[in-house]
Amino acid sequence: MKLLSVVIITCNREETIIGTIESCNNNINMNWELIVVENNSKDQTERKVKKFCEANDIQLEYIKNKTNLGVAGARVQGYNQARGEIVYFIDDDAIVLGKGNCIDEAYEYLLNSDEVQALSNKIDDTLYGGILPEIVEYDGKMKNGVDLRSFIGCSHFLKKGNVLPEPLYPLNLFYGAEEIYLSYYIHAAGKRIEYYDKINILHTPSPNARTSEYEKELNKQLNWYIVKKYIYPKKYFIATHILFVIRMIKLTKFNIKKLLGVYKVFKNRYDEKYIKRISNKSMKNIWHKFNWRYLI
């Protein structure tokens, strides 16, 4: 029997996650399971989710972590627990607009598209102030069916298979650049990440971020650099290292204490066991398709 697995990572979002689950339920008619991975919430998320799922006859697997594993670690948990061939990840502050069977249709499309490994959806982000963009193949436009550099984490579908790494993400990335890590493997295997705009998402992230703007930018830049060290062929190391140093000097405003802090975080986060370099040929093909912006 066909089965779709929906995975939601959450932490202290009792006020939004029920809307997320309800919107999924309104757009799924096929057999499905819900997997909620809770990163040590301090609110009533667990009670509310279980109550809603019981009232609406939703098959629920609830994973409660004693510590916050971050997005990367929690997604690995959800993915490993998923029994479906297709896994749909949606953020706990996003909703699928409308009612119907758009999620079923996405499932069927991805399942039956041999060259497509992931789908990234149309996301209207209230903080960004519009549709979230991504780099597309050959400097094209964001339109249905175009190949993307990377899927957007807020709402995306993954098809299980040998193309994807084990584990799905490095467990110590915590938050930031995990989508890029996985996208490299997909493209290196000759598969596509398609923009699928038949699913429309309203994303309403809280203006009160869980981390400061400095920490958010540091996570993004540091993890992006770590991902490059894991995956890039060695011939690209000098250029990527120089760019990273320049970015860190700019971010820290040449504050020595902060620069030492960046190095300490890097040493704690970087782990050589996740090194799985793609070939020079694969890198060249990726660069050709997405231009130099993919490299930097």
C-alpha positions in Angstrom: 0.0 0.0 0.0 1.2 3.5 -0.9 2.2 5.6 2.1 3.2 9.2 2.5 5.3 10.3 5.5 4.9 13.9 6.7 7.6 15.1 9.0 7.4 18.3 11.1 10.3 19.5 13.3 9.1 21.6 16.1 10.3 23.5 19.2 8.0 25.7 21.3 5.5 26.4 18.5 2.2 25.3 20.1 0.5 28.3 18.6 1.3 27.4 14.9 1.9 23.7 14.6 -1.8 22.7 14.8 -2.5 24.9 11.8 0.3 23.2 9.9 -1.0 19.7 10.6 -4.6 20.7 9.8 -3.5 22.2 6.5 -1.8 19.0 5.6 -4.8 16.9 6.5 -7.0 19.1 4.4 -4.8 18.4 1.3 -4.2 14.7 1.7 -6.6 11.9 0.7 -4.2 9.1 0.5 -2.8 6.9 3.2 -0.4 8.9 5.3 1.5 9.1 8.6 2.6 12.1 10.6 5.9 12.2 12.4 6.5 15.1 14.7 10.1 15.5 16.1 10.0 17.8 19.1 13.3 19.5 20.1 12.8 19.7 23.8 9.8 22.2 23.8 8.8 23.9 27.1 5.2 24.6 26.1 2.2 22.4 25.5 3.1 21.3 21.9 3.0 17.5 22.7 -0.4 17.6 24.4 -2.0 19.7 21.7 -0.6 17.7 18.8 -1.7 14.4 20.3 -5.1 15.7 21.1 -5.6 17.1 17.6 -4.4 13.9 15.9 -6.6 11.7 18.0 -9.6 13.8 17.3 -8.9 13.7 13.5 -7.8 10.1 13.2 -4.3 11.0 12.1 -1.7 8.3 12.4 1.0 9.9 14.6 4.5 9.1 15.6 5.7 11.5 18.2 9.5 11.8 19.0 10.4 13.9 22.0 14.1 14.8 22.3 15.6 15.6 25.7 17.9 18.2 24.1 17.6 20.4 21.0 19.2 18.5 18.1 18.7 21.4 15.7 17.0 21.1 12.3 19.6 18.7 10.8 19.6 16.2 13.6 15.8 16.2 14.0 15.3 15.8 10.2 17.6 12.7 10.3 15.4 11.3 13.0 12.2 12.0 11.1 13.5 10.6 7.9 14.8 7.4 9.5 11.5 6.9 11.2 9.5 7.5 8.0 8.0 4.3 6.4 6.8 6.0 3.2 8.6 6.0 -0.1 8.1 9.8 -0.2 8.8 12.0 2.8 7.3 15.5 3.0 9.0 18.0 5.3 7.1 21.1 6.3 8.0 23.7 8.9 5.9 24.1 12.1 5.0 27.7 11.2 3.9 27.0 7.6 0.5 26.0 6.2 -0.5 24.5 2.9 -3.0 26.8 1.3 -6.4 25.6 0.0 -8.2 22.3 0.3 -8.0 19.3 -2.1 -5.4 16.7 -2.9 -2.4 18.7 -4.0 -0.1 16.8 -1.6 -1.3 13.5 -3.1 -0.5 14.8 -6.6 3.0 15.8 -5.6 3.5 12.3 -4.1 2.5 10.7 -7.4 4.5 13.1 -9.5 7.7 12.5 -7.6 7.2 8.8 -7.2 6.8 8.4 -11.0 9.6 10.8 -12.1 12.8 8.8 -12.4 15.1 11.7 -12.8 13.6 13.8 -10.0 14.8 13.2 -6.4 13.2 16.2 -4.6 10.5 18.8 -5.0 10.7 22.3 -3.6 7.4 24.3 -3.3 6.1 27.8 -3.8 6.7 29.5 -0.5 5.2 32.9 0.3 7.3 34.1 3.3 5.9 36.9 5.4 9.3 38.0 6.8 10.9 37.9 3.4 8.0 39.7 1.9 7.3 37.5 -1.0 8.1 34.2 -2.7 11.3 32.7 -1.5 13.8 32.5 -4.4 16.4 29.9 -5.4 19.1 29.7 -8.0 17.8 27.9 -11.1 19.5 26.1 -13.9 21.2 28.2 -16.7 20.0 31.5 -15.1 16.4 30.7 -15.9 13.3 31.8 -14.0 11.5 30.3 -11.1 8.8 28.3 -12.8 7.2 24.9 -12.5 9.5 22.0 -13.4 12.8 24.0 -13.4 15.9 22.4 -11.8 16.9 24.2 -8.6 20.4 24.5 -7.1 18.8 23.5 -3.8 15.4 22.8 -2.3 14.0 25.2 0.3 13.7 23.6 3.7 10.3 25.1 4.7 8.4 22.8 2.4 10.0 20.0 0.3 9.5 16.4 -0.7 12.3 13.7 -0.8 12.1 10.4 -2.6 14.0 7.7 -0.6 16.8 5.8 -2.4 20.5 5.1 -2.7 21.2 8.5 -4.1 20.7 10.1 -0.6 23.6 9.9 1.9 23.5 8.0 5.2 22.9 9.8 7.5 20.8 12.3 5.6 22.6 15.2 7.1 25.7 15.7 9.2 24.3 15.6 12.8 26.4 18.5 14.0 25.3 21.1 11.5 22.5 22.0 13.9 20.9 24.7 11.7 21.9 26.2 8.3 23.2 24.8 5.0 21.8 21.3 5.5 19.7 21.6 2.3 22.8 22.5 0.3 24.6 19.4 1.7 21.9 17.1 0.5 21.4 18.9 -2.8 25.0 18.3 -3.8 24.5 14.5 -3.6 21.3 14.7 -5.6 22.9 16.7 -8.4 26.2 14.7 -8.3 24.0 11.6 -8.9 22.5 13.2 -12.0 19.1 13.7 -10.4 17.0 16.8 -10.3 15.5 19.1 -7.7 12.4 20.5 -9.3 10.4 23.6 -8.4 6.9 22.4 -7.9 4.5 25.3 -7.6 1.3 23.4 -7.4 1.7 23.4 -3.7 1.4 26.9 -2.3 2.8 27.5 1.2 2.2 30.5 3.5 5.2 30.7 5.8 4.9 33.0 8.9 8.1 32.7 10.9 8.1 34.6 14.2 9.8 38.0 14.1 11.2 37.0 17.4 14.0 34.7 16.2 15.3 31.9 18.3 18.8 33.1 17.6 20.3 36.6 17.1 21.0 37.9 13.6 24.7 37.5 14.2 24.3 33.8 15.3 22.0 33.2 12.3 24.5 34.6 9.8 27.4 32.8 11.5 25.6 29.5 11.4 24.8 29.9 7.7 28.3 31.0 6.6 30.1 28.5 8.9 27.9 25.5 7.9 28.2 26.5 4.2 32.0 26.4 4.5 31.9 23.1 6.4 29.7 21.6 3.7 32.2 22.7 1.1 35.0 21.0 3.0 33.0 17.8 3.2 32.0 17.7 -0.5 34.1 19.9 -2.8 37.1 18.3 -4.6 40.3 19.4 -3.1 41.3 21.7 -6.0 38.6 24.2 -4.8 39.8 24.4 -1.2 42.1 27.5 -1.5 39.4 29.6 -3.1 36.7 28.6 -0.6 38.9 29.1 2.4 39.9 32.6 1.3 36.3 33.5 0.7 35.3 32.2 4.1 38.0 34.1 5.9 36.9 37.3 4.2 33.3 36.7 5.2 34.2 36.1 8.8 36.3 39.2 9.0 33.4 41.2 7.6 30.9 39.5 9.9 32.9 40.0 13.1 34.2 43.4 12.1 37.7 42.1 12.7 36.9 41.5 16.4 39.7 39.1 17.5 37.6 37.6 20.3 34.7 36.8 17.9 37.1 35.4 15.3 38.5 33.1 17.9 35.0 32.1 18.8 34.3 31.3 15.2 37.3 29.0 15.1 36.2 27.3 18.3 32.8 26.6 16.9 34.3 25.3 13.7 36.6 22.9 15.5 33.6 21.6 17.5 31.3 21.3 14.5 33.6 20.0 11.7 33.9 16.2 11.7 36.0 14.3 9.1 33.7 11.3 9.1 31.2 13.2 7.0 33.7 13.8 4.1 32.3 12.3 0.9 33.8 14.3 -1.9 32.0 14.5 -5.3 34.1 14.0 -8.4 35.7 16.8 -10.4 33.4 15.9 -13.3 30.3 16.2 -11.1 31.5 19.5 -9.7 32.1 20.8 -13.2 28.6 19.8 -14.3 27.0 21.5 -11.3 29.0 24.6 -11.9 28.0 24.6 -15.6 24.3 24.3 -14.8 24.1 26.8 -12.0 27.0 29.1 -12.8 29.7 30.4 -10.5 27.1 31.3 -7.8 26.9 27.7 -6.8 30.7 27.6 -6.1 30.8 30.7 -3.9 
